[in-house]
Amino acid sequence: MSLIKTYASVNPSDSRMEFRIQDMGQMYKDREGRAGMPHRHDYYIVMLVLRGKGVHTVDFNRYSLSGGQVYFISPGQVHQVRDDEKPEGYVLSFSSRFMAENQIEPCFIDDINLFHDYGESPPLPLEKAQEQQLESYCRQMNEWSHTPVRFRLQGLASLLRLFLISCNNVCSLHGDNLQELQGGGSLLRDYKSLVEAHFKEWHQVSRYAGALHITPDHLNRTVKALIGKTAKEYLQSRITTEARRMLYFSDTSQKEIAYALGFAEPAHFSSFFKKCTGDSPSHFRR
């Protein structure tokens, strides 16, 4: 049984509204300064931190919370914010449906290369001018969200798109050739989609390469150029992240977890987990 709370509604006060912007300081006040519990969302989260002190944990990776940061949380990622003092900033929540209904292409999130499905999700550091620009977009979104004007949702979607494009422009894509990266974007999307559908069954990169009609070497090189890790490393990270979630947030036995993740024997799962993480499943759970 899963012990992770999942939030399904972007805006509990208005289930029809698939976009929401919140003030981080007010959120801190509402929970009386207490740390939130680890949880996940069925929608996207963006946190613009203008001032803060504490820790943000995303899929068991800890990041120091401070000003001049932007965090990108994908649906399904488990995260927790522990503030040491009242923060300043904004939290944007939006769903895939919001994007689709406001003419934002489904591939846009993949193309901007900001959101990760799991694992390492470090914050994007900002210079002062970049921080001020993003803060300006958030202030406008906040105004639009509380103003009952015509085409309000389209205006919010346009500002959100500008915010994300600006963040993408801040990112460095490892100095690779831009044309090569853009050309591999479609392949990366297809590979990620296959991994999400089959990671509990297919543990070999060759299976994915075959389904994509390319060689494993070409798949590894392309994925490495785009996200800084090989296709094999990406696949291993997906499996171990799911294993960590099940070990930490559920009471499912280690044997059941092994079978659920497609391992023929629990010993094979234990060996794989230790090789990838440096820790045994039982020690990690303790």
N, C-alpha and C positions, 0 to 999 in steps of 0.2 A: 504494500500500500504506500502510495506517495505521500510524503509529509510536506511537500512544497505547495504553498498557496499560489494559485494562478489567478491573475486578474484578467477577466475577459472583456470588460466594458471600458472603452476609452474614457467615457464621460458618464459616470453613474447617475448624475442628476438629469441627463438627457441622453437616453440610449440611441437616439437618432443621430447624435453628434459624434462623428468619428475623428474629431480633432480636439485637442485640449492644450492650453498653455497654463502653467502654474508657477507661482512665485516660490522659490526655494525657501526663503525666509518664512513665509506663511506656512508652508508645509512643516517646517521645523517647529513652529509655534503650535500648530494643530496637534502634533504628536508629543508636545511638551518636552521637546529635546531628547526624547528617547530614540534609540536606534531602531530602525525598521527591521522586521524579520526578513530573512532570505526569502525571495519570492521571484516569480516570473510573470511575464505579460504575454498576451496573445497579439500584441501590437508593438510598434516601434517606439523607442524612447530616445530622446536626445536631451542631454543635460549640459547647459552652458553655465559653467561655474565662474562667477566674477570674483567671489571671495569665499574662502572656505578653509577648513582645517579638519582633517579626519582621515577616514579610509573608505574607499569604494572597492568592494570585492565583487568580481565578475567571474563566474565559473571557476572559483577557487584561486583566482589570481587577484592579488591585493595591490591597489594603487593609492598613492598618497593624494588626498584631496586638497587642492589649492586653487587659487584664482588663475584665470587665463587658461582654462581647460574646457574641452568639449568631449563628452562621452557619448558613444553610440551603442545602444543596446537593442539587439534583434529579438524578435518573438522567440520565446522558449529559453532564452538565456537566464540563468539564475543569478541575481545580484542582490547586494545589500549595501546601504549607505550608513556609515557610523560617523556622525558629526561631533567634533569636539567643541564647536562653537556655532552660533547662528550663521548660516551661510547667506550669500547673495547670489542670485542667478535665476535661471528659468529652466523649467522642465517641459519639453514638448512631447506630446503623445499623439500618435496618428496611426491609422490602420491602412492596410493594403486597399481596402474598400474606399477609403477617403481619397487615396491617390488615383484609383481607377475612375472614380466618379468625377474627378476634376482634371481629367486629361493629362495625368502624369503617367508615362509609359511604365508597364510592369518591369522592364529591364533597367529603369532609371536607378534603382537602389543598388543593383549589381554594378552598373557602369561607374558610379561615383566611388565605389571601392572604400566605403567608410564603415559599413556595418559588417560584423563578423557573426557567423551563425553560432559560434561557440568558442570556448578557449580564450586565448589572449585577446583582450580588447583594450589596449592602452589608450589613455586620453590623447586627444590632439592638442598640442601646446600652441598657444596663440601669442603673437606680439600685441602690443597695446592697440595699435591701429586696427588690427584684425578683430580684436575683442570688442572694440567700440562699434565696428561695423555690424557684427553679429548681434550685439546688444540692441542696436537701433532696429534691426529686423524684428527682434523679440518684442520690443516695445510697440512696434506697429501691429504685430500679430495680436498682442494683448488688447490693443485698442479695437481692432477689427472684431475680435471674438466677443466683445461686449457691446458692439454697435449693430443694431438690427437694420443693416442697410441691404439693398439689393445686390446680388452677386457676392455676398459676404464670404461664402465658402470658396469661391473661385479666387477671391483676393487673398484669403488665408493660404490657399494652395500655392499661389504665385510667390508669396513671401517665403513660405517654407522651401520652395524650390530654390529661390535665391540664396537662402540661408545654407542649404546643403551644397549648392554649387560653389559658394564662397569657401566652405570648409574643404571641399575637394581641391580647390585651387591652392589651399595652404599645404596640402599633402605633398610629400615627395614620393615618387614612384620608383625609388632605388636607382634613378638616373638611367633607366632603360629607354630604348628607342620608343617614342610615343606611338608611332605608327604600328610597330610590332605589338605593343601592349593593347592597342585598340583592336587589332586583328584577332588577338587571342581572347578577347572578352567574351565572345559567344561560346568558345570552347570551354572557358572556365565556368560560365553559367550552366552549361550542359553537364559538366563534370560534377559540380556542386549538387545539381538536381538529382543526378544518379546516385551520388553518395548518400544524400538524404533519404532516398527511396530504398537503398539496398545495403547500407553499411552493416546491418545486422546479419546479412547473408553473404555478401561479397567482401572478402578480406584481402583480395589480391588486386593490385592496380591493373594487372593484365586483363581482368574481367571488364573493368570500366573502359580501358583503351579499346578492347574488342567491340564493346557496345558503341563506341564513338568512331569506330573504323579508322583508328590511328595506332601508332606503335606506343608502347609504354614509355619509351625514351622521349618521344615527342610530347607526350602528355606531361611527363615530369618537368621537362624544360619549360614548357609554356606556363604551367601552374607556378613554377619557381619564379619566373620572370614577373608574374603579376602579383603574387602575394608573399614572396620571400621564403616559401617552403615548398618542397616537392609534393607531387600528388600523393606519394606514399605517406609522407609526414602529415599531410592534411587528413588523409583517411585514418591514420592511427590516432590523430588528435580527436577526430570525431568519435571514434569508438571509446577511447579512454575518458573523454568528457562525459559521455553517456554513462559509462561504468561508474565514474565518480559520483554523478548525480544519484544513481540508483543505490550505491553503497552508503552515501551520506544522508540522503533524504528519504529513504524507504526502509522498510523492515524485511525486504526480500532477501532470501538467503543467497550466499555467495554462489552456491551451486545453481540456483535458479537464474541468477544474473548471467552466469556463464552461458547457459543454454539460450537465454533470451537474446544474447548478443551473438549467437551463431557459432559458439565454440563447441566442438564435439565432446571435449572433456573439461571439467573444471580446472584440471592441472594446466591445460593449454592456456586457458584464460588467465590464470595466476601468473604464468610465465610471461605472457604477452604484456600484462599490466605492469609487472615489475620491470621488464625491459624498457618500456616506454616512459614510465614515471619514476623509476628508481625506488619504488615502494611496493610492498605486497598489498593485495586487496584487504586482507584481514587487518594489517597494521594501519592502513589508511582509514578503514572504518572505525577502529578504536580511537 
